[in-house]
């Protein structure tokens, strides 16, 4: 096993790993076009990201994974048929979230509504909510390792998978692992496009 293909180093995160997962995702997406659109003020972006990722981890269906020496992290949601991920329902009243996201709230809600319209719900599936690798380690096979690790189990269970790619580069990676475009990209106002993608089990 080479350093650049750390498949054996993927492990499911536990409660003690929570901060490590939040730190990896926050760093990995700090300069991501979508995150920069959602949270334009760079000064508070990290805090808002951490809150958002923490909300994902708090969902009962969430599974978090770490790879390498804590250089990459992913969050998957195991959804039943008819179930929608709650992070795609930011229209639901939540005074705590409104006070935290402030003027960023309308963009977050608009994005959530647009994604919810496109999210398939007819059958059980895994939803890759986010996956990121810290700077300096991108392109070293860590993202591929996390995909192989969880998709192998999904295939064994006969479970499909869904995600929204946030960049052409990530879309290209997902295409290599069997995902296909599910309709046209999602556009919200002046935000960057997202590519809904679906993968049938192999």
C-alpha positions in Angstrom: 0.0 0.0 0.0 1.5 3.3 -1.1 1.3 6.6 0.8 -1.0 8.0 -1.9 -3.5 5.2 -1.8 -4.4 5.0 2.0 -7.4 2.8 1.6 -6.7 0.8 4.8 -6.5 4.1 6.8 -10.2 5.0 6.5 -12.1 4.6 9.7 -15.5 5.6 11.0 -15.3 8.6 13.3 -16.6 8.4 16.9 -17.8 11.0 19.3 -14.2 11.7 20.4 -13.4 12.5 16.7 -16.1 15.1 16.3 -13.8 18.2 16.5 -11.3 16.6 14.1 -14.1 16.0 11.5 -15.3 19.6 11.9 -11.7 21.0 11.6 -10.9 19.0 8.5 -14.1 20.0 6.7 -13.8 23.6 7.7 -10.3 23.9 6.4 -11.0 21.9 3.3 -13.9 24.1 2.2 -12.7 27.5 3.5 -12.0 28.7 -0.1 -14.7 26.6 -1.9 -16.7 28.7 -4.3 -20.0 27.5 -2.8 -19.0 28.1 0.8 -17.6 31.6 -0.1 -21.0 32.4 -1.7 -22.9 31.1 1.3 -20.7 32.9 3.8 -19.0 35.9 2.0 -17.4 37.4 5.1 -14.1 35.5 5.5 -13.8 36.6 9.1 -16.7 34.6 10.4 -16.7 31.8 7.7 -14.9 29.2 9.7 -17.3 29.5 12.7 -20.4 29.3 10.4 -19.0 26.3 8.6 -18.2 24.5 11.8 -21.8 25.1 13.0 -23.2 23.8 9.7 -21.1 20.6 9.7 -21.9 20.1 13.4 -25.6 20.1 12.5 -24.9 17.4 9.9 -23.1 15.2 12.5 -26.0 15.6 14.9 -28.5 13.9 12.6 -29.4 10.4 13.5 -28.6 9.1 10.1 -25.1 10.6 9.9 -22.0 8.5 9.5 -18.6 10.4 9.6 -15.3 9.0 8.4 -11.7 10.1 8.7 -8.8 9.1 6.5 -5.0 9.2 6.9 -3.8 11.1 9.9 -7.0 13.1 10.1 -6.3 14.8 6.7 -9.7 14.0 5.1 -13.3 13.6 6.3 -16.6 12.7 4.9 -20.2 12.7 6.2 -22.8 10.3 4.8 -26.5 10.1 5.6 -28.2 6.8 5.4 -31.7 7.7 4.2 -34.8 5.6 4.1 -37.2 5.7 1.1 -39.2 8.9 1.4 -36.9 10.5 3.9 -35.3 13.9 3.2 -32.1 15.2 4.7 -33.0 17.8 7.2 -30.2 20.1 6.2 -32.0 20.6 2.9 -35.0 22.0 4.8 -33.7 25.3 6.1 -37.1 26.8 5.6 -38.2 25.1 8.8 -38.3 27.6 11.6 -35.3 27.6 13.8 -34.5 30.7 15.8 -31.1 29.4 16.9 -30.0 28.9 13.3 -31.4 32.3 12.3 -29.4 34.0 15.0 -26.2 32.2 14.0 -26.4 32.6 10.2 -27.8 36.1 10.2 -27.7 37.8 6.8 -26.4 34.6 5.3 -29.7 32.8 6.1 -31.6 33.7 2.9 -28.8 32.2 0.7 -28.7 29.1 2.8 -32.4 28.6 2.7 -32.6 29.2 -1.0 -29.9 26.7 -1.7 -31.6 24.1 0.6 -34.9 24.5 -1.1 -33.4 24.1 -4.6 -31.5 21.0 -3.5 -34.5 19.5 -1.8 -36.5 19.8 -5.0 -33.9 17.7 -6.8 -33.1 15.1 -4.1 -34.5 11.7 -5.0 -36.6 10.2 -2.3 -38.3 7.1 -3.7 -35.8 4.5 -2.5 -33.4 4.1 0.3 -29.9 5.5 -0.4 -26.7 7.0 1.0 -26.3 10.7 0.7 -22.8 12.0 0.6 -23.4 15.3 2.2 -19.8 16.5 2.2 -16.3 15.1 1.7 -13.1 17.2 2.0 -9.3 16.9 2.2 -7.1 19.5 3.8 -4.8 21.6 1.7 -1.5 20.0 0.7 -3.0 16.5 0.6 -5.6 17.1 -2.1 -4.9 14.9 -5.1 -3.1 12.3 -3.0 -5.9 9.6 -3.1 -7.6 10.4 0.2 -10.9 11.3 -1.4 -10.8 8.2 -3.5 -10.0 6.1 -0.4 -13.1 7.4 1.4 -15.3 6.8 -1.6 -14.0 3.2 -2.1 -14.4 2.4 1.6 -18.1 3.4 1.9 -19.2 2.5 -1.6 -17.9 -1.0 -1.2 -20.3 -1.6 1.7 -23.1 0.2 -0.2 -22.6 -2.2 -3.1 -22.7 -5.2 -0.8 -25.9 -3.9 0.7 -27.4 -3.1 -2.7 -27.7 0.5 -1.7 -27.7 3.4 -4.2 -25.9 6.7 -3.5 -26.5 10.4 -4.2 -24.5 13.6 -3.9 -24.2 17.1 -5.2 -20.8 17.9 -6.7 -19.7 21.4 -5.9 -17.0 21.8 -8.6 -16.0 20.3 -11.9 -13.0 18.6 -10.2 -15.1 16.8 -7.7 -17.7 15.9 -10.3 -14.9 14.3 -12.4 -13.8 12.3 -9.3 -17.4 11.0 -8.7 -17.8 10.1 -12.3 -14.8 7.8 -12.0 -16.5 6.0 -9.1 -19.8 5.2 -11.0 -21.9 8.3 -10.3 -23.8 9.8 -13.2 -25.4 13.2 -13.6 -29.0 13.4 -12.5 -30.4 16.1 -14.7 -29.0 19.6 -15.2 -26.9 21.4 -12.6 -28.6 23.3 -9.8 -28.3 27.1 -10.0 -29.3 29.5 -7.2 -29.2 33.2 -7.8 -25.6 34.2 -8.5 -24.2 31.1 -6.7 -21.9 28.5 -8.4 -23.6 25.4 -10.0 -24.0 22.1 -8.2 -24.2 18.8 -10.1 -26.7 16.3 -8.6 -25.3 12.8 -9.2 -26.7 9.3 -8.6 -25.0 5.9 -8.4 -26.6 2.6 -8.7 -25.1 -0.2 -6.6 -22.7 -2.6 -8.4 
